[in-house]
């Protein structure tokens, strides 16, 4: 009779012993230090081939205990608050190693300490759509990612110095050199397969040439002509500055961001004695070069996001809606080049699963009451005071972009080509291009040809005779105005903001002042951002950042979700391991280590320019983040609030006892009173008797 009971008892003991030894093994595994997982390559292959599946589920328990149960990354929150993104930058000296002038030799030991002092700041998001109250709060702009610059100094081959010297001498026309010539020579020197960005510092002699500068000689001169300089950013990951070329002022006439001629390092700014720099002047030159490299790193190589989060699309539909007031507009000065925009966007290295399609619709204001209402309701009047022989006041109309956005949203179900984004990963951006020829209009919001919103771009073109754009920029001695007849360049820039979250090349976030920092140093040449360039071409700032910035945003969104979860427990002075049961905590640590492994791999791959591998790891992190949140949620449901009292009576305890004590006193008093009254009455009766 007792045998079955003994079997059951033995089975329970066996199960208990198995659990005990498993717990010991888990504890020993939890205490060990982290070592590179032996299954790293197998995990990577699985993630690349099965992007939507959870690799954690295929790992056996023995492997999880052996390779993923270490605790050396605890405390957990501190390992997430700052994540370094390595950015390798090569500084290549061309003609600065004594080839041109023997006494002008920049040594690595002189420049490298200045570059090592450059500390990368966090990556920020401008998020200008926030309210004025929230705009100044640092937490609304700061990402968990931080730039970690690593500089190397190299010397170019003497053959490159000779080629540049010969080419510029022969191609220089009237003090102008086409930057395409120099870019082609440097492209041959630059290895496209290398992992770094490269900044070329060029010096070809102080007295050899008359004054010259670089321009884009292949574009047709527009209303503002071309704005040249001594710096240029190429399509591939390199840029250059020619220390022997001329400098001049360019940028806004009023306000921040103007670039004085002497703000760019130049040999002309320093004294030469017998073709050699004075010692003091050489130190000043090195400091100026280091400052220029710092600015280039922040604005050109590792820019901030325009906003965050930035959704990563699988399918993107870009639709152009031309809203016109002229039935024959295509023959009467319509010059918008949508094909050029398609060509430039095709140069952006998309992820494997991404694809872009385009669509065009033409709408006549006279034939569509909704577009007519949107246009009319969005017009506003600007009053100008003009002082000539006598002061007089004039008025002009302009489109208010926020009103256009409001009315487009109001009538969206009645408009042509309206799309409802129902499928996951699908994104559509519509360009609403108002081509107005029959009425004078100022720029949108009196300052822009196009304005970017997350889901739309609002743009305006008018006829030249109606152009009322006042010059707000200068390039050397010339004033720069905007050609309002062609919004191609501006629309391309707005698309980069709306779809990929690029901030303009002249803007970064200033965390100290709590506002946008403006500097037009790199807003020239091959970039659609700003009014100083007529180019509809993209340099590496746009091509590289269009892929990297959405990935940074995705990493930031995943990590901040976990940080918010941990901070939630901290508010109640609780730690996750205090809430989780032993087996759950082991699984929590394993999931955490898997997430940190994927995060480190993603950061390494993005620094190498391997964007598809980066996305695979970042996308796979969602499984681990979801599991961690689920475990934490289950633990929180088991916790409850309770009131504990100290040995010493508190004021609260005194209040608790006050009621019963008072009641007891009243009852005893009543009893005493009753007996006293009875005794007094009986004594009084005896006395009367």
GINORGI-V300465 format. One record per pair of residues at least 6 apart in sequence whose ideal C-beta (glycine too) atoms are under 7 Angstrom apart, sorted by sequence separation. I is the first residue (numbers start at 0). J is the second residue. D is the distance in whole Angstrom. If there is no record, write none. Layout:
BEGIN
i=I j=J d=D
i=I j=J d=D
END
This chain:
BEGIN
i=72 j=78 d=5
i=97 j=103 d=7
i=133 j=139 d=5
i=170 j=176 d=6
i=232 j=238 d=4
i=250 j=256 d=5
i=251 j=257 d=5
i=325 j=331 d=6
i=364 j=370 d=6
i=384 j=390 d=6
i=385 j=391 d=6
i=411 j=417 d=5
i=420 j=426 d=7
i=442 j=448 d=6
i=443 j=449 d=7
i=444 j=450 d=7
i=473 j=479 d=6
i=495 j=501 d=4
i=509 j=515 d=7
i=522 j=528 d=6
i=526 j=532 d=6
i=568 j=574 d=7
i=97 j=104 d=4
i=170 j=177 d=7
i=218 j=225 d=7
i=231 j=238 d=6
i=250 j=257 d=4
i=261 j=268 d=6
i=269 j=276 d=6
i=270 j=277 d=6
i=364 j=371 d=5
i=420 j=427 d=6
i=443 j=450 d=6
i=449 j=456 d=6
i=450 j=457 d=5
i=472 j=479 d=4
i=508 j=515 d=6
i=509 j=516 d=4
i=522 j=529 d=4
i=527 j=534 d=7
i=568 j=575 d=6
i=46 j=54 d=6
i=95 j=103 d=7
i=96 j=104 d=6
i=189 j=197 d=6
i=230 j=238 d=7
i=231 j=239 d=6
i=250 j=258 d=5
i=276 j=284 d=7
i=362 j=370 d=6
i=384 j=392 d=6
i=385 j=393 d=6
i=449 j=457 d=6
i=470 j=478 d=4
i=508 j=516 d=7
i=523 j=531 d=5
i=524 j=532 d=6
i=526 j=534 d=6
i=527 j=535 d=6
i=576 j=584 d=5
i=579 j=587 d=6
i=604 j=612 d=4
i=605 j=613 d=4
i=644 j=652 d=6
i=45 j=54 d=5
i=167 j=176 d=6
i=230 j=239 d=7
i=248 j=257 d=7
i=249 j=258 d=5
i=383 j=392 d=7
i=418 j=427 d=5
i=449 j=458 d=4
i=470 j=479 d=6
i=506 j=515 d=5
i=507 j=516 d=5
i=522 j=531 d=5
i=523 j=532 d=5
i=525 j=534 d=5
i=604 j=613 d=4
i=95 j=105 d=5
i=129 j=139 d=6
i=170 j=180 d=5
i=215 j=225 d=6
i=230 j=240 d=5
i=248 j=258 d=7
i=270 j=280 d=6
i=364 j=374 d=6
i=382 j=392 d=6
i=383 j=393 d=5
i=448 j=458 d=6
i=470 j=480 d=5
i=506 j=516 d=7
i=519 j=529 d=6
i=522 j=532 d=7
i=524 j=534 d=7
i=214 j=225 d=5
i=229 j=240 d=6
i=248 j=259 d=6
i=269 j=280 d=4
i=344 j=355 d=6
i=448 j=459 d=6
i=506 j=517 d=6
i=525 j=536 d=5
i=42 j=54 d=5
i=45 j=57 d=7
i=229 j=241 d=5
i=248 j=260 d=5
i=382 j=394 d=5
i=383 j=395 d=7
i=468 j=480 d=5
i=505 j=517 d=6
i=519 j=531 d=7
i=526 j=538 d=6
i=575 j=587 d=6
i=601 j=613 d=5
i=604 j=616 d=7
i=92 j=105 d=6
i=126 j=139 d=6
i=214 j=227 d=4
i=247 j=260 d=5
i=381 j=394 d=7
i=468 j=481 d=5
i=505 j=518 d=6
i=525 j=538 d=4
i=126 j=140 d=6
i=166 j=180 d=6
i=185 j=199 d=6
i=213 j=227 d=5
i=246 j=260 d=4
i=269 j=283 d=7
i=380 j=394 d=5
i=381 j=395 d=5
i=443 j=457 d=6
i=505 j=519 d=5
i=526 j=540 d=7
i=212 j=227 d=4
i=213 j=228 d=6
i=229 j=244 d=4
i=246 j=261 d=7
i=269 j=284 d=6
i=468 j=483 d=6
i=601 j=616 d=4
i=124 j=140 d=5
i=212 j=228 d=6
i=213 j=229 d=7
i=229 j=245 d=7
i=341 j=357 d=6
i=380 j=396 d=6
i=381 j=397 d=6
i=443 j=459 d=5
i=600 j=616 d=5
i=601 j=617 d=5
i=123 j=140 d=5
i=212 j=229 d=6
i=229 j=246 d=6
i=246 j=263 d=5
i=442 j=459 d=7
i=466 j=483 d=5
i=504 j=521 d=5
i=505 j=522 d=4
i=123 j=141 d=6
i=124 j=142 d=7
i=163 j=181 d=7
i=166 j=184 d=6
i=213 j=231 d=6
i=319 j=337 d=6
i=378 j=396 d=5
i=379 j=397 d=6
i=504 j=522 d=5
i=123 j=142 d=7
i=246 j=265 d=5
i=440 j=459 d=7
i=597 j=616 d=5
i=121 j=141 d=6
i=122 j=142 d=5
i=264 j=284 d=6
i=378 j=398 d=7
i=379 j=399 d=5
i=121 j=142 d=6
i=163 j=184 d=6
i=228 j=249 d=7
i=377 j=398 d=5
i=440 j=461 d=5
i=463 j=484 d=5
i=122 j=144 d=5
i=162 j=184 d=5
i=242 j=264 d=6
i=337 j=359 d=7
i=377 j=399 d=5
i=461 j=483 d=5
i=462 j=484 d=6
i=504 j=526 d=5
i=597 j=619 d=6
i=598 j=620 d=6
i=121 j=144 d=7
i=122 j=145 d=7
i=226 j=249 d=6
i=240 j=263 d=7
i=242 j=265 d=6
i=243 j=266 d=6
i=264 j=287 d=4
i=460 j=483 d=6
i=461 j=484 d=7
i=505 j=528 d=6
i=597 j=620 d=5
i=38 j=62 d=6
i=121 j=145 d=5
i=122 j=146 d=6
i=240 j=264 d=7
i=242 j=266 d=5
i=264 j=288 d=5
i=407 j=431 d=7
i=431 j=455 d=6
i=435 j=459 d=7
i=460 j=484 d=6
i=504 j=528 d=4
i=505 j=529 d=6
i=377 j=402 d=4
i=431 j=456 d=7
i=433 j=458 d=7
i=436 j=461 d=7
i=440 j=465 d=7
i=460 j=485 d=7
i=503 j=528 d=4
i=119 j=145 d=6
i=120 j=146 d=6
i=376 j=402 d=6
i=377 j=403 d=4
i=428 j=454 d=6
i=429 j=455 d=5
i=430 j=456 d=5
i=431 j=457 d=5
i=432 j=458 d=5
i=433 j=459 d=5
i=434 j=460 d=5
i=435 j=461 d=5
i=436 j=462 d=5
i=439 j=465 d=4
i=441 j=467 d=5
i=442 j=468 d=6
i=460 j=486 d=5
i=503 j=529 d=7
i=594 j=620 d=6
i=597 j=623 d=7
i=119 j=146 d=3
i=264 j=291 d=5
i=428 j=455 d=7
i=431 j=458 d=7
i=459 j=486 d=7
i=38 j=66 d=7
i=119 j=147 d=5
i=263 j=291 d=7
i=428 j=456 d=7
i=430 j=458 d=6
i=432 j=460 d=7
i=439 j=467 d=6
i=458 j=486 d=5
i=37 j=66 d=6
i=119 j=148 d=5
i=159 j=188 d=5
i=377 j=406 d=6
i=594 j=623 d=4
i=36 j=66 d=4
i=373 j=403 d=6
i=376 j=406 d=5
i=593 j=623 d=5
i=594 j=624 d=6
i=36 j=67 d=7
i=117 j=148 d=6
i=213 j=244 d=7
i=458 j=489 d=7
i=181 j=213 d=7
i=212 j=244 d=5
i=458 j=490 d=5
i=155 j=188 d=7
i=211 j=244 d=6
i=212 j=245 d=5
i=230 j=263 d=7
i=373 j=406 d=4
i=448 j=481 d=6
i=590 j=623 d=5
i=211 j=245 d=6
i=229 j=263 d=6
i=372 j=406 d=7
i=373 j=407 d=6
i=456 j=490 d=6
i=174 j=209 d=7
i=176 j=211 d=6
i=178 j=213 d=4
i=210 j=245 d=4
i=398 j=433 d=7
i=448 j=483 d=7
i=492 j=527 d=4
i=28 j=64 d=5
i=33 j=69 d=4
i=114 j=150 d=4
i=167 j=203 d=7
i=174 j=210 d=6
i=175 j=211 d=7
i=178 j=214 d=7
i=491 j=527 d=4
i=492 j=528 d=5
i=504 j=540 d=6
i=590 j=626 d=5
i=591 j=627 d=7
i=28 j=65 d=7
i=32 j=69 d=6
i=171 j=208 d=7
i=174 j=211 d=5
i=175 j=212 d=7
i=176 j=213 d=5
i=177 j=214 d=7
i=178 j=215 d=6
i=326 j=363 d=7
i=373 j=410 d=6
i=449 j=486 d=6
i=456 j=493 d=4
i=590 j=627 d=5
i=31 j=69 d=5
i=33 j=71 d=5
i=163 j=201 d=7
i=174 j=212 d=7
i=179 j=217 d=6
i=199 j=237 d=7
i=201 j=239 d=6
i=205 j=243 d=6
i=317 j=355 d=7
i=323 j=361 d=7
i=448 j=486 d=5
i=456 j=494 d=6
i=25 j=64 d=6
i=29 j=68 d=5
i=32 j=71 d=5
i=33 j=72 d=7
i=111 j=150 d=7
i=164 j=203 d=5
i=175 j=214 d=5
i=177 j=216 d=4
i=197 j=236 d=7
i=201 j=240 d=7
i=204 j=243 d=6
i=313 j=352 d=5
i=442 j=481 d=7
i=488 j=527 d=5
i=24 j=64 d=6
i=28 j=68 d=4
i=30 j=70 d=7
i=163 j=203 d=6
i=171 j=211 d=5
i=196 j=236 d=5
i=197 j=237 d=4
i=198 j=238 d=6
i=199 j=239 d=4
i=200 j=240 d=6
i=201 j=241 d=5
i=202 j=242 d=5
i=203 j=243 d=5
i=313 j=353 d=6
i=314 j=354 d=6
i=315 j=355 d=5
i=316 j=356 d=5
i=317 j=357 d=5
i=318 j=358 d=4
i=319 j=359 d=5
i=320 j=360 d=5
i=321 j=361 d=5
i=322 j=362 d=5
i=323 j=363 d=6
i=324 j=364 d=5
i=449 j=489 d=4
i=501 j=541 d=6
i=587 j=627 d=7
i=29 j=70 d=5
i=111 j=152 d=6
i=196 j=237 d=7
i=201 j=242 d=7
i=202 j=243 d=5
i=312 j=353 d=6
i=321 j=362 d=7
i=323 j=364 d=7
i=369 j=410 d=5
i=442 j=483 d=7
i=448 j=489 d=4
i=449 j=490 d=5
i=456 j=497 d=6
i=110 j=152 d=6
i=200 j=242 d=7
i=316 j=358 d=6
i=318 j=360 d=7
i=320 j=362 d=6
i=322 j=364 d=6
i=398 j=440 d=7
i=451 j=493 d=4
i=25 j=68 d=6
i=397 j=440 d=6
i=400 j=443 d=5
i=450 j=493 d=7
i=501 j=544 d=5
i=587 j=630 d=5
i=191 j=235 d=6
i=369 j=413 d=5
i=395 j=439 d=7
i=396 j=440 d=6
i=397 j=441 d=4
i=400 j=444 d=5
i=449 j=493 d=4
i=453 j=497 d=6
i=491 j=535 d=6
i=501 j=545 d=6
i=586 j=630 d=7
i=107 j=152 d=5
i=369 j=414 d=6
i=396 j=441 d=7
i=397 j=442 d=7
i=398 j=443 d=5
i=399 j=444 d=7
i=451 j=496 d=4
i=452 j=497 d=6
i=488 j=533 d=7
i=189 j=235 d=6
i=395 j=441 d=5
i=397 j=443 d=7
i=451 j=497 d=5
i=488 j=534 d=7
i=495 j=541 d=6
i=499 j=545 d=4
i=186 j=233 d=7
i=397 j=444 d=7
i=488 j=535 d=5
i=501 j=548 d=7
i=554 j=601 d=7
i=583 j=630 d=6
i=185 j=233 d=7
i=189 j=237 d=5
i=322 j=370 d=5
i=397 j=445 d=5
i=404 j=452 d=6
i=407 j=455 d=7
i=487 j=535 d=5
i=500 j=548 d=5
i=182 j=231 d=7
i=186 j=235 d=6
i=481 j=530 d=5
i=499 j=548 d=6
i=500 j=549 d=6
i=400 j=450 d=4
i=495 j=545 d=6
i=499 j=549 d=6
i=182 j=233 d=5
i=240 j=291 d=7
i=404 j=455 d=7
i=479 j=530 d=6
i=579 j=630 d=7
i=583 j=634 d=7
i=175 j=227 d=7
i=185 j=237 d=6
i=479 j=531 d=6
i=500 j=552 d=7
i=178 j=231 d=5
i=362 j=415 d=6
i=404 j=457 d=7
i=185 j=239 d=6
i=403 j=457 d=5
i=432 j=486 d=7
i=360 j=415 d=5
i=550 j=605 d=6
i=579 j=634 d=5
i=360 j=416 d=5
i=575 j=631 d=6
i=578 j=634 d=4
i=238 j=295 d=6
i=400 j=457 d=5
i=474 j=531 d=6
i=578 j=635 d=7
i=96 j=154 d=5
i=181 j=239 d=7
i=472 j=530 d=5
i=547 j=605 d=6
i=98 j=157 d=6
i=374 j=433 d=7
i=472 j=531 d=6
i=84 j=144 d=5
i=86 j=146 d=6
i=88 j=148 d=6
i=90 j=150 d=6
i=92 j=152 d=7
i=381 j=441 d=6
i=430 j=490 d=6
i=550 j=610 d=7
i=578 j=638 d=6
i=82 j=143 d=5
i=84 j=145 d=7
i=86 j=147 d=6
i=205 j=266 d=5
i=238 j=299 d=6
i=398 j=459 d=6
i=81 j=143 d=7
i=82 j=144 d=5
i=83 j=145 d=5
i=84 j=146 d=6
i=85 j=147 d=5
i=86 j=148 d=5
i=87 j=149 d=5
i=88 j=150 d=5
i=89 j=151 d=5
i=90 j=152 d=5
i=91 j=153 d=5
i=92 j=154 d=5
i=93 j=155 d=4
i=98 j=160 d=5
i=80 j=143 d=6
i=82 j=145 d=7
i=84 j=147 d=6
i=86 j=149 d=7
i=92 j=155 d=6
i=550 j=613 d=5
i=554 j=617 d=6
i=557 j=620 d=5
i=561 j=624 d=6
i=79 j=143 d=6
i=81 j=145 d=5
i=83 j=147 d=4
i=85 j=149 d=6
i=89 j=153 d=6
i=91 j=155 d=5
i=202 j=266 d=6
i=381 j=445 d=6
i=546 j=610 d=5
i=550 j=614 d=6
i=553 j=617 d=5
i=557 j=621 d=7
i=560 j=624 d=6
i=564 j=628 d=6
i=93 j=159 d=6
i=94 j=160 d=5
i=205 j=271 d=6
i=428 j=494 d=7
i=561 j=627 d=6
i=93 j=160 d=6
i=232 j=299 d=6
i=550 j=617 d=6
i=557 j=624 d=5
i=564 j=631 d=6
i=428 j=497 d=5
i=93 j=163 d=7
i=428 j=498 d=6
i=395 j=467 d=6
i=200 j=288 d=7
i=198 j=292 d=6
i=320 j=415 d=7
i=320 j=416 d=6
i=198 j=295 d=6
i=335 j=432 d=6
i=318 j=416 d=6
i=103 j=202 d=7
i=333 j=434 d=6
i=316 j=418 d=7
i=99 j=202 d=6
i=99 j=203 d=6
i=196 j=300 d=5
i=95 j=200 d=6
i=99 j=204 d=5
i=331 j=436 d=7
i=89 j=195 d=5
i=91 j=197 d=6
i=93 j=199 d=6
i=328 j=434 d=6
i=87 j=194 d=6
i=88 j=195 d=6
i=93 j=200 d=6
i=94 j=201 d=6
i=95 j=202 d=5
i=87 j=195 d=4
i=88 j=196 d=5
i=89 j=197 d=5
i=90 j=198 d=5
i=91 j=199 d=5
i=92 j=200 d=5
i=93 j=201 d=4
i=94 j=202 d=4
i=328 j=436 d=7
i=91 j=200 d=7
i=94 j=203 d=6
i=318 j=427 d=7
i=320 j=429 d=6
i=322 j=431 d=6
i=88 j=198 d=7
i=90 j=200 d=6
i=314 j=424 d=7
i=320 j=430 d=7
i=322 j=432 d=7
i=313 j=424 d=3
i=314 j=425 d=5
i=315 j=426 d=5
i=316 j=427 d=4
i=317 j=428 d=5
i=318 j=429 d=5
i=319 j=430 d=5
i=320 j=431 d=5
i=321 j=432 d=5
i=322 j=433 d=5
i=323 j=434 d=4
i=324 j=435 d=6
i=325 j=436 d=5
i=312 j=424 d=6
i=313 j=425 d=7
i=318 j=430 d=7
i=320 j=432 d=7
i=322 j=434 d=7
i=324 j=436 d=6
i=325 j=437 d=7
i=312 j=425 d=7
i=319 j=432 d=6
i=321 j=434 d=6
i=324 j=437 d=5
i=312 j=426 d=4
i=310 j=426 d=6
i=335 j=460 d=6
i=332 j=462 d=6
i=340 j=487 d=7
i=148 j=296 d=6
i=339 j=487 d=6
i=343 j=491 d=6
i=334 j=484 d=6
i=335 j=485 d=6
i=340 j=490 d=7
i=334 j=485 d=5
i=335 j=486 d=6
i=336 j=487 d=5
i=340 j=491 d=5
i=332 j=484 d=6
i=335 j=487 d=6
i=146 j=301 d=5
i=142 j=307 d=7
i=102 j=274 d=6
i=103 j=275 d=7
i=113 j=285 d=6
i=102 j=275 d=3
i=103 j=276 d=6
i=113 j=286 d=7
i=100 j=274 d=5
i=100 j=275 d=7
i=110 j=285 d=6
i=114 j=289 d=6
i=109 j=285 d=6
i=113 j=289 d=4
i=117 j=293 d=5
i=317 j=494 d=7
i=110 j=288 d=7
i=114 j=292 d=6
i=125 j=303 d=6
i=128 j=306 d=7
i=110 j=289 d=7
i=124 j=303 d=6
i=125 j=304 d=7
i=123 j=303 d=5
i=124 j=304 d=4
i=125 j=305 d=5
i=126 j=306 d=5
i=122 j=303 d=6
i=125 j=306 d=7
i=126 j=307 d=7
i=122 j=304 d=7
i=124 j=306 d=6
i=124 j=307 d=4
i=315 j=498 d=7
i=309 j=499 d=7
i=305 j=496 d=5
i=309 j=500 d=4
i=346 j=537 d=6
i=343 j=535 d=7
i=343 j=536 d=6
i=306 j=500 d=6
i=343 j=537 d=5
i=348 j=542 d=7
i=305 j=500 d=5
i=347 j=542 d=6
i=304 j=500 d=5
i=305 j=501 d=6
i=339 j=535 d=5
i=346 j=542 d=6
i=305 j=502 d=4
i=304 j=502 d=6
i=347 j=545 d=5
i=348 j=546 d=6
i=303 j=502 d=5
i=336 j=535 d=7
i=347 j=546 d=7
i=302 j=502 d=6
i=90 j=292 d=7
i=303 j=507 d=5
i=299 j=504 d=7
i=302 j=507 d=7
i=303 j=508 d=5
i=298 j=504 d=6
i=88 j=296 d=6
i=298 j=507 d=6
i=297 j=507 d=6
i=88 j=300 d=7
i=86 j=300 d=7
i=86 j=301 d=6
i=252 j=471 d=6
i=251 j=471 d=6
i=252 j=472 d=6
i=298 j=518 d=6
i=251 j=472 d=6
i=252 j=473 d=5
i=250 j=472 d=7
i=298 j=520 d=7
i=299 j=521 d=5
i=298 j=521 d=5
i=249 j=473 d=6
i=294 j=518 d=7
i=248 j=473 d=6
i=249 j=474 d=5
i=249 j=475 d=7
i=294 j=520 d=6
i=248 j=475 d=7
i=247 j=475 d=4
i=302 j=540 d=7
i=311 j=549 d=5
i=309 j=548 d=6
i=309 j=549 d=4
i=299 j=540 d=5
i=302 j=544 d=6
i=311 j=553 d=6
i=309 j=552 d=4
i=304 j=548 d=5
i=308 j=552 d=5
i=307 j=552 d=5
i=226 j=474 d=4
i=304 j=552 d=6
i=307 j=555 d=6
i=308 j=556 d=5
i=256 j=505 d=6
i=224 j=477 d=7
i=226 j=479 d=7
i=223 j=479 d=4
i=223 j=480 d=6
i=222 j=480 d=6
i=223 j=481 d=7
i=223 j=482 d=7
i=222 j=482 d=4
i=350 j=610 d=6
i=351 j=611 d=5
i=221 j=482 d=5
i=256 j=517 d=4
i=258 j=519 d=6
i=350 j=611 d=6
i=255 j=517 d=4
i=256 j=518 d=5
i=257 j=519 d=7
i=258 j=520 d=5
i=348 j=610 d=6
i=256 j=519 d=5
i=350 j=614 d=5
i=251 j=519 d=7
i=250 j=519 d=4
i=249 j=519 d=7
i=249 j=523 d=7
i=249 j=531 d=6
i=232 j=521 d=6
i=234 j=525 d=7
i=232 j=524 d=6
i=231 j=524 d=5
i=232 j=525 d=6
i=228 j=523 d=5
i=226 j=523 d=5
i=236 j=539 d=5
i=234 j=538 d=6
i=235 j=539 d=6
i=226 j=531 d=4
i=233 j=538 d=6
i=234 j=539 d=6
i=226 j=532 d=6
i=232 j=538 d=4
i=233 j=539 d=7
i=223 j=530 d=7
i=232 j=539 d=6
i=236 j=543 d=7
i=225 j=533 d=6
i=232 j=540 d=6
i=234 j=542 d=7
i=215 j=524 d=7
i=223 j=533 d=7
i=221 j=533 d=4
i=218 j=533 d=5
i=218 j=534 d=6
i=215 j=534 d=6
i=178 j=524 d=6
i=140 j=508 d=5
i=137 j=510 d=6
i=125 j=502 d=5
i=135 j=513 d=4
i=125 j=506 d=7
i=125 j=508 d=6
i=123 j=508 d=4
i=123 j=510 d=7
i=125 j=515 d=6
i=144 j=551 d=6
i=142 j=551 d=7
i=144 j=554 d=7
i=144 j=555 d=6
i=143 j=555 d=6
i=142 j=555 d=5
i=194 j=607 d=5
i=194 j=608 d=7
i=143 j=558 d=5
i=143 j=559 d=7
i=122 j=551 d=6
i=79 j=558 d=5
i=79 j=561 d=6
i=80 j=562 d=7
i=79 j=562 d=5
i=76 j=562 d=6
i=76 j=565 d=5
i=75 j=565 d=6
i=75 j=591 d=6
i=68 j=585 d=6
i=78 j=595 d=7
i=70 j=588 d=6
i=84 j=602 d=6
i=68 j=588 d=6
i=72 j=592 d=7
i=82 j=602 d=7
i=86 j=606 d=7
i=68 j=589 d=6
i=84 j=605 d=7
i=85 j=606 d=4
i=67 j=589 d=4
i=84 j=606 d=6
i=69 j=592 d=6
i=72 j=595 d=6
i=67 j=592 d=5
i=63 j=589 d=5
i=67 j=593 d=6
i=55 j=590 d=7
i=55 j=593 d=6
i=29 j=585 d=7
i=22 j=581 d=6
i=29 j=588 d=6
i=25 j=585 d=5
i=36 j=596 d=7
i=50 j=615 d=6
i=54 j=619 d=6
i=55 j=622 d=6
i=47 j=615 d=5
i=50 j=618 d=6
i=55 j=623 d=7
i=46 j=615 d=5
i=53 j=622 d=4
i=46 j=616 d=6
i=46 j=619 d=5
END
